[in-house]
Amino acid sequence: MGIRAKQGSKWGGRATAAFMVVFGLAFASLGVYAWWETRQTQGGWMPVVGGVTFCGMGLGLVWLAIAALRGEDREAARREELADRPWLLRDDWAAGRVTSGGRPATLGAWAITGFWNAIAIPAAVGVTLKALAGEIGWSAVAMVAMFPLVGLGLAAMAVRAGVRWRKFGQSTLELKTLPGVVGGAFRAVLHAGPGLGETRSLTVTLDCLRRITSGDSTREEMLWQRTTEIPRSRFAMAGGVSIPLSFTIPFECAASDISHSDDETVWRLGVEAEVHGVDYAESFEVPIYRTDESREDVTGDEELIESIQVPPPGLEGAMPRLGSKVRIRSWGMGGRELRFGMLRNPATSAMLLVFTGGFAGALWLLFEQGAPLFFRLFWCLAVFGLVLGFLLVTFGVTRVRVEPGRLQVRGGLFGIGRTRRWEAHEIDAIETTAGMQSGGRHYWRIRVRGGGRQVTAGTRIPDRREALALVDLIAGTVGVR
């Protein structure tokens, strides 16, 4: 048990602090010099304001560097003291209460929206006036007009965040196990505003993720996931809503590790509910570690969803679980057809459409401005890839037909594509794997391996329980376990 050492973080932090001190002193000296020179030629109070501003910014950087060094030394001492209890390094974990973004996230959304639109709208108006006066071409207006459109999207997101905050207030996760135990249990109680009491059920997902940061980009790899549905009957309501949550963590899972900012293992609890008006959605990072209570025989299998109910022969359009968009019907001699149809992930499609439109507008400007051929070709390929991705995500269809001893998969745009077939003895495995990620949501896919082939037999499944249940249905029908 324990946490990894931060290799090189001490010297890296001191080098950064030294750079900030040198830069801050140089900035302050520039302010003094500018004030002295302008005072000799201009006089008045403006040089004083400018000099004080520059000096203040420079000395502020120096103060921040010194404070960062002192904080780093205190943090190092604290890490050494709590080496055997790393979950106490985070103040909210140590207090046993993890809060959601709530009000800070809402205020941040409005701040970003205001800052963006304060720049984008005047710029767009100014460019438009110049175009009307004939001073510049309308291509410049088209380019600048994209920024107010982005601002409108930001404003819509900020309004939605404000409505959510007003409806649900600040959500808090009270940790009943500190920490949650790998090879044991994780228990907590969710406290939210009374608005959450309007829902019929709550969807709770516990994810184990590996978060890798390289430069300015961060990607997440799904290591483990478990989802559960909590009916409204289990809510406790007294001035708000309190909901008990419980998960069993298999011994094979990785423990939390936030000691290295470039490569972290984090556990995230996501909570969602459909509510009239604006839906509820919050997430919390929670501590899950190996402790003396960890047991190797804990697998968590007892929490897996039970096998889906196979619809009786002749019942068309049945679904594996409430809210699923995968259709199941009878097919062949005692078999089933699973249809992963179009328009199953509208939010992802909408996001791809916005990106595609932005890239297409930039491509048009490159042609309009006569950009070099290399740039135009590169952007053509980028737009083509985005268009193809949008079409596949939005209009892609996969049909899986399975009967005792046989399996066939056909997928592609509008369901037009090559059909792959297997006999039962040719199949090595039918399994679930982590698929695409859209924002903070991870999707799952079904994969068939065998006969020297590896084929995707279902994509963009939002719930791992559903993916496991579908695999169970396919494998059980074809006779592969």
VENZIWO-V246563 format. One record per residue. N is the residue number from 0. RES is the residue in one small letter. BURIAL is 1 if it has 16 or more other C-alpha atoms within 10 Angstrom, else 0. Layout:
n:N res:RES burial:BURIAL
n:N res:RES burial:BURIAL
//
This chain:
n:0 res:m burial:0
n:1 res:g burial:1
n:2 res:i burial:1
n:3 res:r burial:0
n:4 res:a burial:0
n:5 res:k burial:0
n:6 res:q burial:0
n:7 res:g burial:0
n:8 res:s burial:0
n:9 res:k burial:0
n:10 res:w burial:0
n:11 res:g burial:0
n:12 res:g burial:0
n:13 res:r burial:1
n:14 res:a burial:0
n:15 res:t burial:0
n:16 res:a burial:1
n:17 res:a burial:1
n:18 res:f burial:0
n:19 res:m burial:1
n:20 res:v burial:1
n:21 res:v burial:0
n:22 res:f burial:1
n:23 res:g burial:1
n:24 res:l burial:1
n:25 res:a burial:1
n:26 res:f burial:1
n:27 res:a burial:1
n:28 res:s burial:1
n:29 res:l burial:1
n:30 res:g burial:1
n:31 res:v burial:1
n:32 res:y burial:0
n:33 res:a burial:1
n:34 res:w burial:1
n:35 res:w burial:0
n:36 res:e burial:0
n:37 res:t burial:1
n:38 res:r burial:1
n:39 res:q burial:0
n:40 res:t burial:0
n:41 res:q burial:0
n:42 res:g burial:0
n:43 res:g burial:0
n:44 res:w burial:0
n:45 res:m burial:0
n:46 res:p burial:1
n:47 res:v burial:1
n:48 res:v burial:0
n:49 res:g burial:1
n:50 res:g burial:1
n:51 res:v burial:1
n:52 res:t burial:0
n:53 res:f burial:1
n:54 res:c burial:1
n:55 res:g burial:1
n:56 res:m burial:1
n:57 res:g burial:1
n:58 res:l burial:1
n:59 res:g burial:1
n:60 res:l burial:1
n:61 res:v burial:1
n:62 res:w burial:1
n:63 res:l burial:0
n:64 res:a burial:1
n:65 res:i burial:1
n:66 res:a burial:0
n:67 res:a burial:1
n:68 res:l burial:1
n:69 res:r burial:0
n:70 res:g burial:0
n:71 res:e burial:1
n:72 res:d burial:0
n:73 res:r burial:0
n:74 res:e burial:0
n:75 res:a burial:0
n:76 res:a burial:0
n:77 res:r burial:0
n:78 res:r burial:1
n:79 res:e burial:0
n:80 res:e burial:0
n:81 res:l burial:0
n:82 res:a burial:1
n:83 res:d burial:0
n:84 res:r burial:1
n:85 res:p burial:1
n:86 res:w burial:1
n:87 res:l burial:1
n:88 res:l burial:1
n:89 res:r burial:0
n:90 res:d burial:0
n:91 res:d burial:0
n:92 res:w burial:1
n:93 res:a burial:1
n:94 res:a burial:0
n:95 res:g burial:1
n:96 res:r burial:1
n:97 res:v burial:1
n:98 res:t burial:1
n:99 res:s burial:1
n:100 res:g burial:1
n:101 res:g burial:1
n:102 res:r burial:1
n:103 res:p burial:0
n:104 res:a burial:0
n:105 res:t burial:1
n:106 res:l burial:0
n:107 res:g burial:0
n:108 res:a burial:1
n:109 res:w burial:1
n:110 res:a burial:0
n:111 res:i burial:0
n:112 res:t burial:1
n:113 res:g burial:1
n:114 res:f burial:0
n:115 res:w burial:1
n:116 res:n burial:1
n:117 res:a burial:0
n:118 res:i burial:0
n:119 res:a burial:1
n:120 res:i burial:1
n:121 res:p burial:0
n:122 res:a burial:1
n:123 res:a burial:1
n:124 res:v burial:0
n:125 res:g burial:0
n:126 res:v burial:1
n:127 res:t burial:1
n:128 res:l burial:0
n:129 res:k burial:1
n:130 res:a burial:1
n:131 res:l burial:0
n:132 res:a burial:0
n:133 res:g burial:0
n:134 res:e burial:0
n:135 res:i burial:0
n:136 res:g burial:0
n:137 res:w burial:0
n:138 res:s burial:0
n:139 res:a burial:1
n:140 res:v burial:1
n:141 res:a burial:1
n:142 res:m burial:1
n:143 res:v burial:1
n:144 res:a burial:1
n:145 res:m burial:1
n:146 res:f burial:1
n:147 res:p burial:1
n:148 res:l burial:0
n:149 res:v burial:1
n:150 res:g burial:1
n:151 res:l burial:0
n:152 res:g burial:0
n:153 res:l burial:1
n:154 res:a burial:1
n:155 res:a burial:0
n:156 res:m burial:1
n:157 res:a burial:1
n:158 res:v burial:1
n:159 res:r burial:1
n:160 res:a burial:1
n:161 res:g burial:1
n:162 res:v burial:1
n:163 res:r burial:1
n:164 res:w burial:1
n:165 res:r burial:0
n:166 res:k burial:1
n:167 res:f burial:1
n:168 res:g burial:1
n:169 res:q burial:1
n:170 res:s burial:1
n:171 res:t burial:1
n:172 res:l burial:1
n:173 res:e burial:1
n:174 res:l burial:1
n:175 res:k burial:1
n:176 res:t burial:0
n:177 res:l burial:1
n:178 res:p burial:1
n:179 res:g burial:1
n:180 res:v burial:1
n:181 res:v burial:1
n:182 res:g burial:1
n:183 res:g burial:1
n:184 res:a burial:1
n:185 res:f burial:1
n:186 res:r burial:1
n:187 res:a burial:1
n:188 res:v burial:1
n:189 res:l burial:1
n:190 res:h burial:1
n:191 res:a burial:1
n:192 res:g burial:1
n:193 res:p burial:1
n:194 res:g burial:1
n:195 res:l burial:1
n:196 res:g burial:1
n:197 res:e burial:0
n:198 res:t burial:1
n:199 res:r burial:0
n:200 res:s burial:1
n:201 res:l burial:1
n:202 res:t burial:1
n:203 res:v burial:1
n:204 res:t burial:1
n:205 res:l burial:1
n:206 res:d burial:1
n:207 res:c burial:1
n:208 res:l burial:1
n:209 res:r burial:1
n:210 res:r burial:1
n:211 res:i burial:1
n:212 res:t burial:0
n:213 res:s burial:0
n:214 res:g burial:0
n:215 res:d burial:0
n:216 res:s burial:0
n:217 res:t burial:0
n:218 res:r burial:0
n:219 res:e burial:1
n:220 res:e burial:0
n:221 res:m burial:1
n:222 res:l burial:1
n:223 res:w burial:1
n:224 res:q burial:1
n:225 res:r burial:1
n:226 res:t burial:1
n:227 res:t burial:1
n:228 res:e burial:0
n:229 res:i burial:1
n:230 res:p burial:0
n:231 res:r burial:0
n:232 res:s burial:0
n:233 res:r burial:0
n:234 res:f burial:1
n:235 res:a burial:0
n:236 res:m burial:0
n:237 res:a burial:0
n:238 res:g burial:0
n:239 res:g burial:1
n:240 res:v burial:1
n:241 res:s burial:1
n:242 res:i burial:1
n:243 res:p burial:1
n:244 res:l burial:1
n:245 res:s burial:0
n:246 res:f burial:1
n:247 res:t burial:1
n:248 res:i burial:1
n:249 res:p burial:1
n:250 res:f burial:1
n:251 res:e burial:0
n:252 res:c burial:1
n:253 res:a burial:1
n:254 res:a burial:1
n:255 res:s burial:1
n:256 res:d burial:1
n:257 res:i burial:1
n:258 res:s burial:1
n:259 res:h burial:1
n:260 res:s burial:0
n:261 res:d burial:0
n:262 res:d burial:1
n:263 res:e burial:1
n:264 res:t burial:1
n:265 res:v burial:1
n:266 res:w burial:1
n:267 res:r burial:1
n:268 res:l burial:1
n:269 res:g burial:1
n:270 res:v burial:1
n:271 res:e burial:1
n:272 res:a burial:1
n:273 res:e burial:1
n:274 res:v burial:0
n:275 res:h burial:0
n:276 res:g burial:0
n:277 res:v burial:0
n:278 res:d burial:1
n:279 res:y burial:1
n:280 res:a burial:1
n:281 res:e burial:1
n:282 res:s burial:1
n:283 res:f burial:1
n:284 res:e burial:1
n:285 res:v burial:1
n:286 res:p burial:1
n:287 res:i burial:1
n:288 res:y burial:1
n:289 res:r burial:1
n:290 res:t burial:1
n:291 res:d burial:0
n:292 res:e burial:0
n:293 res:s burial:1
n:294 res:r burial:0
n:295 res:e burial:0
n:296 res:d burial:0
n:297 res:v burial:1
n:298 res:t burial:1
n:299 res:g burial:1
n:300 res:d burial:0
n:301 res:e burial:0
n:302 res:e burial:0
n:303 res:l burial:0
n:304 res:i burial:0
n:305 res:e burial:0
n:306 res:s burial:0
n:307 res:i burial:1
n:308 res:q burial:0
n:309 res:v burial:0
n:310 res:p burial:1
n:311 res:p burial:0
n:312 res:p burial:0
n:313 res:g burial:0
n:314 res:l burial:0
n:315 res:e burial:0
n:316 res:g burial:1
n:317 res:a burial:1
n:318 res:m burial:1
n:319 res:p burial:1
n:320 res:r burial:0
n:321 res:l burial:0
n:322 res:g burial:0
n:323 res:s burial:0
n:324 res:k burial:1
n:325 res:v burial:1
n:326 res:r burial:1
n:327 res:i burial:1
n:328 res:r burial:1
n:329 res:s burial:1
n:330 res:w burial:0
n:331 res:g burial:0
n:332 res:m burial:0
n:333 res:g burial:0
n:334 res:g burial:1
n:335 res:r burial:1
n:336 res:e burial:1
n:337 res:l burial:1
n:338 res:r burial:1
n:339 res:f burial:1
n:340 res:g burial:1
n:341 res:m burial:1
n:342 res:l burial:1
n:343 res:r burial:1
n:344 res:n burial:0
n:345 res:p burial:0
n:346 res:a burial:0
n:347 res:t burial:1
n:348 res:s burial:1
n:349 res:a burial:0
n:350 res:m burial:0
n:351 res:l burial:1
n:352 res:l burial:1
n:353 res:v burial:0
n:354 res:f burial:1
n:355 res:t burial:1
n:356 res:g burial:1
n:357 res:g burial:0
n:358 res:f burial:1
n:359 res:a burial:1
n:360 res:g burial:0
n:361 res:a burial:1
n:362 res:l burial:1
n:363 res:w burial:1
n:364 res:l burial:1
n:365 res:l burial:1
n:366 res:f burial:0
n:367 res:e burial:0
n:368 res:q burial:0
n:369 res:g burial:0
n:370 res:a burial:0
n:371 res:p burial:0
n:372 res:l burial:0
n:373 res:f burial:0
n:374 res:f burial:0
n:375 res:r burial:1
n:376 res:l burial:0
n:377 res:f burial:0
n:378 res:w burial:1
n:379 res:c burial:1
n:380 res:l burial:0
n:381 res:a burial:1
n:382 res:v burial:1
n:383 res:f burial:0
n:384 res:g burial:0
n:385 res:l burial:1
n:386 res:v burial:1
n:387 res:l burial:0
n:388 res:g burial:1
n:389 res:f burial:1
n:390 res:l burial:1
n:391 res:l burial:1
n:392 res:v burial:1
n:393 res:t burial:1
n:394 res:f burial:1
n:395 res:g burial:1
n:396 res:v burial:1
n:397 res:t burial:1
n:398 res:r burial:1
n:399 res:v burial:1
n:400 res:r burial:1
n:401 res:v burial:1
n:402 res:e burial:1
n:403 res:p burial:1
n:404 res:g burial:1
n:405 res:r burial:1
n:406 res:l burial:1
n:407 res:q burial:1
n:408 res:v burial:1
n:409 res:r burial:1
n:410 res:g burial:1
n:411 res:g burial:1
n:412 res:l burial:1
n:413 res:f burial:0
n:414 res:g burial:1
n:415 res:i burial:0
n:416 res:g burial:0
n:417 res:r burial:0
n:418 res:t burial:0
n:419 res:r burial:0
n:420 res:r burial:0
n:421 res:w burial:1
n:422 res:e burial:0
n:423 res:a burial:1
n:424 res:h burial:0
n:425 res:e burial:1
n:426 res:i burial:1
n:427 res:d burial:1
n:428 res:a burial:0
n:429 res:i burial:1
n:430 res:e burial:1
n:431 res:t burial:1
n:432 res:t burial:1
n:433 res:a burial:1
n:434 res:g burial:1
n:435 res:m burial:0
n:436 res:q burial:1
n:437 res:s burial:0
n:438 res:g burial:0
n:439 res:g burial:0
n:440 res:r burial:0
n:441 res:h burial:1
n:442 res:y burial:1
n:443 res:w burial:1
n:444 res:r burial:1
n:445 res:i burial:1
n:446 res:r burial:1
n:447 res:v burial:1
n:448 res:r burial:1
n:449 res:g burial:1
n:450 res:g burial:0
n:451 res:g burial:0
n:452 res:r burial:0
n:453 res:q burial:0
n:454 res:v burial:0
n:455 res:t burial:1
n:456 res:a burial:1
n:457 res:g burial:1
n:458 res:t burial:1
n:459 res:r burial:1
n:460 res:i burial:1
n:461 res:p burial:1
n:462 res:d burial:1
n:463 res:r burial:1
n:464 res:r burial:1
n:465 res:e burial:1
n:466 res:a burial:1
n:467 res:l burial:1
n:468 res:a burial:1
n:469 res:l burial:1
n:470 res:v burial:1
n:471 res:d burial:1
n:472 res:l burial:1
n:473 res:i burial:1
n:474 res:a burial:1
n:475 res:g burial:0
n:476 res:t burial:1
n:477 res:v burial:1
n:478 res:g burial:1
n:479 res:v burial:1
n:480 res:r burial:0
//
